[in-house]
Structures are given as C-alpha cells and as structure tokens.
C-alpha cells in the first residue's frame, strides 16, 4: 500500500508541475518587447539604407560647417 501511495503522490506532483509549466506565462511579455524593439531597429536600418546618401551628405555638410567656423562668440 505504501508503494501505491508514493506512486500516486509522484504522479499528482508531476501533473501539477506540467500544468504549471504549460500555463505559466512569465517572460512572454519580455519576449514580445524584444521582438517589437527588433522590428523598430530593422525599420530604422531600412530607412537609413534607403536614405543613406542624403543622410551622409547632410552630416558631412554640417560637420564641415562646424569645423570651418572661427572660434569665439562674435
């Protein structure tokens, strides 16, 4: 009789652990957040690749203007 009680207790515990594993949703929100951030990063990379020549020309012009100015507040 003791063996049957132990087997029954083991099987009930295993069923509870399996049900808890299948129904517990901790971490799903973090996974979805990572996917959203990855999508945003890929969209920004696509926009940059599409407009890279204009962006680089704008940066080059502005940096060149900044360094060609004379110092001082006048």
FILUM-324076 format. One record per atom (N, C-alpha, C): atom name; residue number from 1; x, y, z; chain. Coordinates in Angstrom, 1 decimal, padded with zeros to 4 digits. Each point is the difference from the previous one (the first is absolute). Example, Ala and Ser with C-alpha at 12.3 -4.5 7.8 and 13.67 -1.06 7.14 Angstrom:
+------+-----+--------+--------+--------+------+
: site : pos :      x :      y :      z : unit :
+------+-----+--------+--------+--------+------+
:    N :   1 :  013.2 : -005.7 :  007.8 :    A :
:   CA :   1 : -000.9 :  001.2 :  000.0 :    A :
:    C :   1 :  000.9 :  001.2 :  000.0 :    A :
:    N :   2 : -000.4 :  001.1 : -000.7 :    A :
:   CA :   2 :  000.9 :  001.1 :  000.0 :    A :
:    C :   2 : -000.8 :  001.1 :  000.8 :    A :
+------+-----+--------+--------+--------+------+
//
This chain:
+------+-----+--------+--------+--------+------+
: site : pos :      x :      y :      z : unit :
+------+-----+--------+--------+--------+------+
:    N :   1 :  000.8 : -001.2 :  000.0 :    A :
:   CA :   1 : -000.8 :  001.2 :  000.0 :    A :
:    C :   1 :  000.9 :  001.3 :  000.0 :    A :
:    N :   2 :  001.1 : -000.1 :  000.7 :    A :
:   CA :   2 :  000.9 :  001.2 :  000.0 :    A :
:    C :   2 :  000.5 :  000.3 : -001.4 :    A :
:    N :   3 :  000.3 : -001.0 : -000.8 :    A :
:   CA :   3 :  000.5 :  000.2 : -001.3 :    A :
:    C :   3 : -001.0 :  000.7 : -000.9 :    A :
:    N :   4 : -001.3 : -000.4 :  000.1 :    A :
:   CA :   4 : -001.0 :  000.7 : -000.8 :    A :
:    C :   4 : -000.2 :  001.4 :  000.4 :    A :
:    N :   5 :  000.1 :  000.3 :  001.3 :    A :
:   CA :   5 : -000.2 :  001.4 :  000.5 :    A :
:    C :   5 :  001.2 :  000.8 : -000.5 :    A :
:    N :   6 :  001.2 : -000.5 :  000.0 :    A :
:   CA :   6 :  001.1 :  000.8 : -000.5 :    A :
:    C :   6 : -000.1 :  000.2 : -001.5 :    A :
:    N :   7 : -000.4 : -001.0 : -000.8 :    A :
:   CA :   7 : -000.2 :  000.1 : -001.4 :    A :
:    C :   7 : -001.1 :  001.1 : -000.3 :    A :
:    N :   8 : -001.1 : -000.1 :  000.8 :    A :
:   CA :   8 : -001.1 :  001.0 : -000.2 :    A :
:    C :   8 :  000.5 :  001.4 :  000.3 :    A :
:    N :   9 :  000.7 :  000.2 :  001.1 :    A :
:   CA :   9 :  000.5 :  001.3 :  000.3 :    A :
:    C :   9 :  001.0 :  000.5 : -001.0 :    A :
:    N :  10 :  000.8 : -000.9 : -000.6 :    A :
:   CA :  10 :  001.0 :  000.4 : -001.0 :    A :
:    C :  10 : -000.8 :  000.4 : -001.3 :    A :
:    N :  11 : -001.0 : -000.7 : -000.4 :    A :
:   CA :  11 : -000.7 :  000.3 : -001.2 :    A :
:    C :  11 : -000.8 :  001.3 :  000.2 :    A :
:    N :  12 : -000.6 :  000.2 :  001.1 :    A :
:   CA :  12 : -000.7 :  001.3 :  000.3 :    A :
:    C :  12 :  000.9 :  001.1 : -000.1 :    A :
:    N :  13 :  001.2 : -000.1 :  000.7 :    A :
:   CA :  13 :  001.0 :  001.1 : -000.1 :    A :
:    C :  13 :  000.5 :  000.2 : -001.4 :    A :
:    N :  14 :  000.2 : -001.0 : -000.8 :    A :
:   CA :  14 :  000.4 :  000.2 : -001.3 :    A :
:    C :  14 : -001.0 :  000.7 : -000.9 :    A :
:    N :  15 : -001.3 : -000.4 :  000.2 :    A :
:   CA :  15 : -001.1 :  000.7 : -000.7 :    A :
:    C :  15 : -000.1 :  001.5 :  000.4 :    A :
:    N :  16 :  000.2 :  000.3 :  001.2 :    A :
:   CA :  16 :  000.0 :  001.4 :  000.5 :    A :
:    C :  16 :  001.1 :  000.8 : -000.7 :    A :
:    N :  17 :  001.2 : -000.6 :  000.0 :    A :
:   CA :  17 :  001.2 :  000.7 : -000.6 :    A :
:    C :  17 : -000.2 :  000.2 : -001.5 :    A :
:    N :  18 : -000.5 : -001.0 : -000.7 :    A :
:   CA :  18 : -000.2 :  000.1 : -001.4 :    A :
:    C :  18 : -001.1 :  001.1 : -000.3 :    A :
:    N :  19 : -001.1 : -000.1 :  000.8 :    A :
:   CA :  19 : -001.1 :  001.1 : -000.2 :    A :
:    C :  19 :  000.6 :  001.4 :  000.3 :    A :
:    N :  20 :  000.8 :  000.1 :  001.0 :    A :
:   CA :  20 :  000.6 :  001.3 :  000.4 :    A :
:    C :  20 :  000.9 :  000.5 : -001.2 :    A :
:    N :  21 :  000.8 : -001.0 : -000.5 :    A :
:   CA :  21 :  000.9 :  000.4 : -001.1 :    A :
:    C :  21 : -000.8 :  000.4 : -001.2 :    A :
:    N :  22 : -001.0 : -000.7 : -000.4 :    A :
:   CA :  22 : -000.8 :  000.4 : -001.2 :    A :
:    C :  22 : -000.8 :  001.2 :  000.1 :    A :
:    N :  23 : -000.5 :  000.3 :  001.2 :    A :
:   CA :  23 : -000.9 :  001.2 :  000.2 :    A :
:    C :  23 :  000.6 :  001.2 :  000.5 :    A :
:    N :  24 :  001.3 : -000.1 :  000.5 :    A :
:   CA :  24 :  000.7 :  001.2 :  000.6 :    A :
:    C :  24 :  000.5 :  000.8 : -001.1 :    A :
:    N :  25 : -000.3 :  001.3 : -000.1 :    A :
:   CA :  25 :  000.4 :  000.8 : -001.1 :    A :
:    C :  25 :  001.0 :  001.1 :  000.3 :    A :
:    N :  26 :  000.8 : -000.2 :  001.0 :    A :
:   CA :  26 :  001.0 :  000.9 :  000.4 :    A :
:    C :  26 :  001.1 :  000.1 : -001.1 :    A :
:    N :  27 :  000.4 :  001.1 : -000.4 :    A :
:   CA :  27 :  001.0 :  000.2 : -001.0 :    A :
:    C :  27 : -000.5 :  000.2 : -001.4 :    A :
:    N :  28 : -001.3 : -000.2 : -000.3 :    A :
:   CA :  28 : -000.5 :  000.2 : -001.3 :    A :
:    C :  28 :  000.0 :  001.5 : -000.4 :    A :
:    N :  29 : -000.3 :  000.9 :  001.0 :    A :
:   CA :  29 :  000.0 :  001.4 : -000.3 :    A :
:    C :  29 :  001.4 :  000.5 : -000.4 :    A :
:    N :  30 :  001.1 : -000.5 :  000.7 :    A :
:   CA :  30 :  001.3 :  000.3 : -000.4 :    A :
:    C :  30 :  000.4 : -000.4 : -001.4 :    A :
:    N :  31 : -000.5 : -001.2 : -000.3 :    A :
:   CA :  31 :  000.3 : -000.5 : -001.4 :    A :
:    C :  31 : -000.7 :  000.9 : -001.0 :    A :
:    N :  32 : -001.2 :  000.4 :  000.2 :    A :
:   CA :  32 : -000.7 :  000.8 : -000.9 :    A :
:    C :  32 :  000.6 :  001.4 : -000.1 :    A :
:    N :  33 :  000.5 :  000.5 :  001.1 :    A :
:   CA :  33 :  000.7 :  001.3 :  000.0 :    A :
:    C :  33 :  001.3 : -000.1 : -000.8 :    A :
:    N :  34 :  000.7 : -001.1 :  000.1 :    A :
:   CA :  34 :  001.2 : -000.1 : -000.8 :    A :
:    C :  34 : -000.3 : -000.1 : -001.5 :    A :
:    N :  35 : -001.1 : -000.7 : -000.3 :    A :
:   CA :  35 : -000.4 :  000.0 : -001.4 :    A :
:    C :  35 : -000.4 :  001.4 : -000.6 :    A :
:    N :  36 : -000.7 :  000.7 :  000.8 :    A :
:   CA :  36 : -000.4 :  001.4 : -000.4 :    A :
:    C :  36 :  001.2 :  000.9 : -000.2 :    A :
:    N :  37 :  001.0 : -000.1 :  001.0 :    A :
:   CA :  37 :  001.2 :  000.8 : -000.1 :    A :
:    C :  37 :  000.8 : -000.4 : -001.3 :    A :
:    N :  38 :  000.1 : -001.3 : -000.2 :    A :
:   CA :  38 :  000.7 : -000.5 : -001.2 :    A :
:    C :  38 : -000.7 :  000.5 : -001.3 :    A :
:    N :  39 : -001.3 :  000.0 :  000.0 :    A :
:   CA :  39 : -000.7 :  000.5 : -001.2 :    A :
:    C :  39 :  000.3 :  001.5 : -000.2 :    A :
:    N :  40 :  000.0 :  000.8 :  001.1 :    A :
:   CA :  40 :  000.3 :  001.4 : -000.1 :    A :
:    C :  40 :  001.4 :  000.2 : -000.5 :    A :
:    N :  41 :  001.0 : -000.7 :  000.5 :    A :
:   CA :  41 :  001.4 :  000.1 : -000.4 :    A :
:    C :  41 :  000.1 : -000.4 : -001.5 :    A :
:    N :  42 : -000.7 : -001.0 : -000.5 :    A :
:   CA :  42 :  000.1 : -000.4 : -001.4 :    A :
:    C :  42 : -000.7 :  001.0 : -000.9 :    A :
:    N :  43 : -001.1 :  000.7 :  000.5 :    A :
:   CA :  43 : -000.6 :  001.0 : -000.8 :    A :
:    C :  43 :  000.9 :  001.2 : -000.1 :    A :
:    N :  44 :  000.7 :  000.4 :  001.1 :    A :
:   CA :  44 :  000.9 :  001.1 : -000.1 :    A :
:    C :  44 :  001.2 : -000.3 : -000.9 :    A :
:    N :  45 :  000.5 : -001.2 :  000.1 :    A :
:   CA :  45 :  001.1 : -000.4 : -000.9 :    A :
:    C :  45 : -000.5 :  000.1 : -001.5 :    A :
:    N :  46 : -001.2 : -000.4 : -000.3 :    A :
:   CA :  46 : -000.5 :  000.0 : -001.3 :    A :
:    C :  46 : -000.2 :  001.5 : -000.5 :    A :
:    N :  47 : -000.4 :  000.9 :  000.9 :    A :
:   CA :  47 : -000.1 :  001.4 : -000.4 :    A :
:    C :  47 :  001.3 :  000.6 : -000.2 :    A :
:    N :  48 :  001.0 : -000.4 :  000.8 :    A :
:   CA :  48 :  001.4 :  000.5 : -000.1 :    A :
:    C :  48 :  000.5 : -000.5 : -001.4 :    A :
:    N :  49 : -000.2 : -001.2 : -000.3 :    A :
:   CA :  49 :  000.6 : -000.5 : -001.2 :    A :
:    C :  49 : -000.7 :  000.7 : -001.2 :    A :
:    N :  50 : -001.3 :  000.3 :  000.1 :    A :
:   CA :  50 : -000.7 :  000.6 : -001.1 :    A :
:    C :  50 :  000.5 :  001.5 : -000.2 :    A :
:    N :  51 :  000.3 :  000.7 :  001.1 :    A :
:   CA :  51 :  000.4 :  001.4 : -000.1 :    A :
:    C :  51 :  001.4 :  000.2 :  000.4 :    A :
:    N :  52 :  000.8 : -001.0 : -000.1 :    A :
:   CA :  52 :  001.4 :  000.1 :  000.5 :    A :
:    C :  52 :  000.8 :  001.1 : -000.6 :    A :
:    N :  53 : -000.2 :  000.2 : -001.3 :    A :
:   CA :  53 :  000.8 :  001.1 : -000.7 :    A :
:    C :  53 : -000.4 :  001.4 :  000.5 :    A :
:    N :  54 : -001.3 :  000.2 :  000.1 :    A :
:   CA :  54 : -000.4 :  001.3 :  000.5 :    A :
:    C :  54 :  000.4 :  000.2 :  001.5 :    A :
:    N :  55 : -000.1 : -001.0 :  000.8 :    A :
:   CA :  55 :  000.4 :  000.1 :  001.4 :    A :
:    C :  55 :  001.5 :  000.3 :  000.1 :    A :
:    N :  56 :  000.8 : -000.7 : -000.7 :    A :
:   CA :  56 :  001.4 :  000.2 :  000.0 :    A :
:    C :  56 :  000.5 :  001.3 : -000.5 :    A :
:    N :  57 : -000.7 :  000.5 : -001.1 :    A :
:   CA :  57 :  000.3 :  001.3 : -000.5 :    A :
:    C :  57 : -000.4 :  001.1 :  001.0 :    A :
:    N :  58 : -001.1 : -000.2 :  000.7 :    A :
:   CA :  58 : -000.4 :  001.0 :  001.0 :    A :
:    C :  58 :  001.0 :  000.1 :  001.1 :    A :
:    N :  59 :  000.4 : -001.2 :  000.5 :    A :
:   CA :  59 :  001.0 : -000.1 :  001.1 :    A :
:    C :  59 :  001.3 :  000.6 : -000.4 :    A :
:    N :  60 :  000.4 : -000.3 : -001.2 :    A :
:   CA :  60 :  001.3 :  000.5 : -000.5 :    A :
:    C :  60 :  000.0 :  001.6 : -000.1 :    A :
:    N :  61 : -001.1 :  000.5 : -000.5 :    A :
:   CA :  61 : -000.2 :  001.5 : -000.2 :    A :
:    C :  61 :  000.0 :  000.6 :  001.4 :    A :
:    N :  62 : -000.8 : -000.5 :  000.9 :    A :
:   CA :  62 : -000.1 :  000.6 :  001.4 :    A :
:    C :  62 :  001.3 : -000.1 :  000.7 :    A :
:    N :  63 :  000.7 : -001.1 :  000.0 :    A :
:   CA :  63 :  001.3 : -000.2 :  000.7 :    A :
:    C :  63 :  001.0 :  000.9 : -000.6 :    A :
:    N :  64 :  000.0 :  000.1 : -001.4 :    A :
:   CA :  64 :  001.0 :  000.9 : -000.6 :    A :
:    C :  64 : -000.3 :  001.4 :  000.3 :    A :
:    N :  65 : -001.2 :  000.5 :  000.1 :    A :
:   CA :  65 : -000.4 :  001.4 :  000.4 :    A :
:    C :  65 :  000.5 :  000.2 :  001.4 :    A :
:    N :  66 : -000.2 : -000.9 :  000.9 :    A :
:   CA :  66 :  000.3 :  000.1 :  001.4 :    A :
:    C :  66 :  001.5 :  000.3 :  000.1 :    A :
:    N :  67 :  000.8 : -000.8 : -000.6 :    A :
:   CA :  67 :  001.4 :  000.1 :  000.1 :    A :
:    C :  67 :  000.7 :  001.1 : -000.8 :    A :
:    N :  68 : -000.7 :  000.5 : -000.9 :    A :
:   CA :  68 :  000.5 :  001.1 : -000.8 :    A :
:    C :  68 : -000.3 :  001.4 :  000.6 :    A :
:    N :  69 : -000.8 :  000.1 :  001.1 :    A :
:   CA :  69 : -000.3 :  001.2 :  000.6 :    A :
:    C :  69 :  001.2 :  000.5 :  000.9 :    A :
:    N :  70 :  000.0 :  001.3 :  000.1 :    A :
:   CA :  70 :  001.1 :  000.6 :  000.9 :    A :
:    C :  70 : -000.5 : -000.2 :  001.4 :    A :
:    N :  71 :  001.0 : -000.1 :  000.9 :    A :
:   CA :  71 : -000.4 : -000.1 :  001.5 :    A :
:    C :  71 : -000.4 :  001.3 :  000.5 :    A :
:    N :  72 : -000.5 :  000.0 :  001.2 :    A :
:   CA :  72 : -000.5 :  001.2 :  000.7 :    A :
:    C :  72 : -001.5 :  000.2 : -000.1 :    A :
:    N :  73 : -000.5 :  001.0 :  000.7 :    A :
:   CA :  73 : -001.4 :  000.2 :  000.1 :    A :
:    C :  73 : -000.5 :  001.2 : -000.9 :    A :
:    N :  74 :  000.9 :  000.5 : -000.8 :    A :
:   CA :  74 : -000.4 :  001.1 : -000.8 :    A :
:    C :  74 : -000.5 : -000.3 : -001.3 :    A :
+------+-----+--------+--------+--------+------+
//
